[in-house]
Amino acid sequence: MAYQKTVPTPTDASIILTYRCPMKCKMCNIWFNPTNKSEEIKASDLRTLPKLKFINLTGGEPFVREDLAEIVEECYRHTDRIVISTSGWFEDRVVALAKKFPNIGIRISIEGLSGKNDELRGHAGGFDKGLRTLLTLKEMGLKDIGFGCTVSNNNSKDMLSLYQLSKSLGMEFATAAFHNSYYFHKEDNVITNKNEVCGDFKQLIEWQLKERHPKSWFRAWFNMGLINYIEGGRRMLPCEAGSANFFIDPFGDVFPCNGLEEKYWKKSMGNIHETPDFMTIWESEQAQEVRAMVRRCPKNCWMVGTASPVMHKYIKYPLKWALINKLKSLQGKDICLEPKWCDVGQDSCQGDLREKF
């Protein structure tokens, strides 16, 4: 199969609105490196974005932005689906925005039950506020709402409890594993109790395959990718960051992803302040250089922003696994939990975990 010979129009975008954040998470030092309000991109900076399938608005904490409604309004000119990642700390602001945009998606980051969440996120009362915000949104009738849980060394058991809670409430449940990158300002995010964490992810996968909704079966496959990442395997599907998706940081720099590390490589595709027309950046020689670096990137990241687009593009691989293992689940047979590398013609160097680029 020919691999990535042309530059397609991107489908997914993540826009980092700010590095200001009221939380003090142990697995993320964004809060320790806040942006100045005056430096942050504005709605007007996003006017030349192409038509997209999906935009994620994230931070920091997006709801510290007083102009968030203007940004959402501008983003809806470019996509039909927006999801905001938030701590839920500013409950009144979340509710007010949801009233104005009832089709908005909200994912509230909760890393465990009450004590564990507040310990990991460094703010007493965070779990209560987050859950109360979700319950209020559900009562308002919002459909695209749910939990987002980042698994580290100490909360995989709580992840299982949160899954059960989200299921009982009829809400979405998204998972992640902590990573190191320029974005998180972390270099020491390493899962040390791999057997326990991977075992809990396997339990989650088994539960998800028992669900009726096919979306949960694909999430099970995504979670198998997290097991593979934790165990140090090559990505099950290639990374096409900077081709299928992009990130814009608060300063206007366009990056292929948020998983870059200076010790390997970090290069912007361009800046929307210096080059206001986005597609000029996207089609530039500098962007092509970044894509070439992505194709040989040594990291094996597995984050939804870069995994989701390729899961859609190469859907036959997760689809085949999901159908086979859903049938096994219905028959009471053991499901396949061995991550399988999918050869679609990607560079053999990508994700090989070499120490230098």
N, C-alpha and C positions, 0 to 999 in steps of 0.2 A: 504494500500500500504506500503510495506517495505521501510524504509527511510534510505538511506545513510549507508548501512552496510559495504560496501567495499570502497576502495580508488581508484577512477578512475584516469586515466591519465588526467591531466588538458587540457582544450581547449583554454583558454584565459590567456594572461599575460599583465601586465602593468609594464613597466620598467621606474623607476624614475631616469633619467640620471644625474640630478643636482638639487640643491636647489638655484643656482644662477639665478637671474631674474632681468631684467631691469624695470619691472613693480612694482608698490607699491599698490597692490590691497587692498581695505578696508576689503574685506571678506576673505583675505588670507595673512598670515604673513610669507610665505616662503621666500620672499625677505629679511626679517629682520634676517633670520637665514641661510645665504648662506653656502654651502659647500666649502671647499678648492679644487681647481682643482686637486691636487695630490691625494685626498681621493676618487675620484669618480671612479665607476666601468668602466671597459674598454671592448672593443669588445671581447677580449680573455676570459673574465670572463663568457661569455654567450655561450661558445662552447658546453657545455653539456646540454643545454636546450632540452626538448623533441620536437617532432613535434606538432605544435599548429595550431589552426584555425585562431588565431588573436593575434597580438601584438600591444599594444599602447605604444608609446614612449612619455614620458611626463617629466615635471620638477616641479618647475622652468621653465626655458626657454631652451628647448633642443638645440636650435640653437646657444647657447653660446659655445657648444662643438665643438672644432675644428676637432675632430675625428668622427663627427656624421655620415659621409658617411661610415666609417669603421663599425660602429655599425649597421647601416641599412643593409649593405652587410651581416654581420654575422646573423642578424635577419632573412633575407630572406632565410637562410639555414634551418630555423626552421618553417617558415610559408609563406603562399602565400599572406597574407594581413597584411599590416602595416599602421597604422594611427599615425601621429605625431600631438600632441596638442601643439599649439604655439600661441604667441601673434601676430606673423606676423611682429614684429618690425624690424627684420633683413631681409628685403625684398630680398636683393641680395643673401643672403645665402639660403633662401627658394627656390628661383628660380633656383639657381645653383644645389641644391640637386634634385629638380624636373626634371631637364634636365637629370641628371644621372639615376634617378629612376622614369620614367614616370608613373608607376603604383602605386606610393606612394599615400597614403591618407593624406590630410592636413585638420585639423580643427583649424580655427583661432578663438580664444576667443575674442568675442566682446559682451559687456554687455549692450549695448544700442546704441542709435544714438550718434552723435558726442560728444555733451556736456556731456551727462550722462555717456557714456563709459569712457571718459577721466577723469571724476570726480571719478568714481568708481575704475578705474585702476591706478589712480595716475600718469598719464603721458600724458602731452599735445601732441596731434598729433597721439595718439595711434589708434583712429578710422580710421583716414585717411590712415595710413600705413597699417593697417590690411585689409581694404577694397581694397586698391590699390594692395596689394599682392594677394588677391583672384582674382581680375580682371585680373591680369597678368597671374596667373595660368590657369584661364579659357581660356584666349587667346592662351595659349600654348597647350591647348587641354586636360588638366588633367580632369579626370572624377570624382574622389573621393575627392571632395573639398567642404568646406562649413563652416558655422558659428557654434560656440559653445557658448551658452549663459547661464550663471549662474544667476539664479533669486534670488534676495535678497529683501529687503524691498522697494526699490525705483525704480525698473526698469521693473516691469512686463508689464507696458504699452508699454515700448520700446521693450520688447520681442516680442510683437505682430507686431510691425512695422518691426523688424528684420526678422520675419517670412515672412512677405509679400515681403520684399526686397530679401530674399534668394529665394523665389519662383519665383519672376520675373526674377532672374538671373539664374534660373535652378540649384541651388546649394542645398546641404544638409543643414539641420537645426537640431542641437542637443541641448537639454535642460538639465538643472540641477538646483537644488536648493542648496543654500549654507548649509554646514554642519560644525560641530565642530569635530576636530580630531588632533592627533599628527602631521599629514601630513600638515594640514593647519595652525598649531600653533594657533588655535582659540578655545575659549570657550564661546564666546558671540554671535555667529551667530544664532540669533533667529528671525524668521519672526513674526512681531507684527501686521501687517495689513493683517491678514489671509484672510479676506473676499475678499478684493480687489485682492490679489495675486491669490487665488484659483479661483475667478471669471474670471480672465484673462487666467488662465490655461484651464478653461472650454471652453472659447471662442476658444482657440487654438485647443483644442480637436475637437470641432465642425468643424473647418476649415479643420483639417487633415483628418477627416472622409469623407469630400467632395472630397478629392483628388482621383485620379484614381489608384495610386500605392499602393498595399497592405502594403508596408513598412511603409507608413504614418499612416495606420490604427493601426499598432503595436506600432508606436511611440505615437499615441493617448492613447493607453492603458498604456504605460510607463508613460506618463504625468499624467494619472489618479493616478498612483502610487506616483507621486510627490505630488499631492493633499493630498493623504492619509498620506504621510510622514509629510507634513506641519500641518495637522490636528491632528497628534499624534496617528494615527492608527497603528496597527501591519502591517508588510509587507504583501502585497497581495500574494507574493510567498516567500518561505523560503530563507534565506541566506545560500549559500553553499560555501562561501569564504574559500579558502584553500583546496577545493575539485575540484570545477569546474575552478577556476582561482587562480592567485597569483599575488603579487606585489614584485618587487625587488627594494630596496631603493638604493640611491647612494653609500652607504657603503657596499652593498652586502648582507644585511639582507633580508631574504625571509619572507614576511608577508602575511597573508590571504587577507588583504584588506588595504585600506588607510583611513578607517573610525574609527580606534581604538582610544580610549582615555584612558590615564593613570588612570583616576579616576574610570573607569570600569575595564579595563584590557588591557594589551598590551604585546604580547609575540611573538617572532620571531620563525619561524620553523627551522631556521638554517642560516648559513652565507656561501656564495659561496666562500669566501676566505679561510675559515677554512675547508670547505668540498667542494672541487671543483666539484665533480660530483653531478649535480642537483638532479637526481632521488634518490640518497642516502639520501639527505635532505627530499625529498618528501615522501619517504617511512619510515622515521625515527619515533621512538617513540615520539620524541619531536613534530613532525608534527601532529601525532595522538592526542597528548594532546591539541594542538592548535585547531584542528577540533572539539574536544569535547567542548572546550570553545566557539567556534563559534555557536555550536548547542544550547547553553544556553545564548548567548549574549543578554543583555537587550536592545541594541540599535535597532532602527527601520529604519536605513539608507536606502536610495533608490538612489543609484548611478549606472550609466550605467555599470561600471566595474563588479559589482556583480549582478545586475539585469538582464543584457543581457544573461548571460549563463543559468540562471534558466528559463528565458522566452523561450529559445530554448528547454530546457530539458522538461519543462511542458507546451509545446506549446498549448495543447488543451484548456487551460484556456484563454489565450489572444486571441487565434484563434476564439473560440466560441463568445467571447464578440465582437471582431472585425467584424465578419460576421453579427451578429444580428444587431449591431448598424450601420454598413454600410448600411444595408437594410433599417433601420429606417430613416437614413439620406436621402437616395434616395426617400423615401416615404414622406418626409417632417414631420416625426414624431419626438417627443422628444426622444433624446438618453439617455441611462442609464449612469449617471455620479456618481453613488454611488459605491465607491470602495468596492470590495468583497474579503474577506479573503479566500484563497484557501487552503483547508486542504489536504496536501499530506503526512501527517504523521509526520510533524516536531514537535520538542519539544515545549510543550505549554509555556515554559519560554522564548523562543526566541522572542525578540522584544517587551517584555511586559513593557518596560520603567521603570523597577524597579530601584531604586537609587543605589543599590549595586549589584555586580555580584553574 
